[in-house]
């Protein structure tokens, strides 16, 4: 059974940086075969929102709230998708999830928590 696994969350101060990682485990299949990987976040008391997406061709999209501050990328050699988060703000606080389709399945990770203090 393939699972997505996030890591890299933590506590950071206003203006700081964090890099989140998303990898696949539980199968010989790698994250490289997934046509799309997205990062979502869920802030306390709010609905889960789409933060960034990368497709297999390398195109990326971002929520307006993170444009210019966050960068999504994939390292095929490491079978990992990253979310580089710079100039962090308290409103970036939340649990970050990676998501992507694999065949008929819509895969989610367990999430990694990011807390930005002012």
Secondary structure, 3 states (H helix, E strand, C coil): CCEEEEECCEEEECCCCEEEEEEEECCCCCHHHCCEEEEEEECCCCCCEEEEEEECCCCEEECCCCCCCEEEEEEHHHCEEEEEECCCCHHHCEEEEEEEEECCEEEECCCEEEEEEC
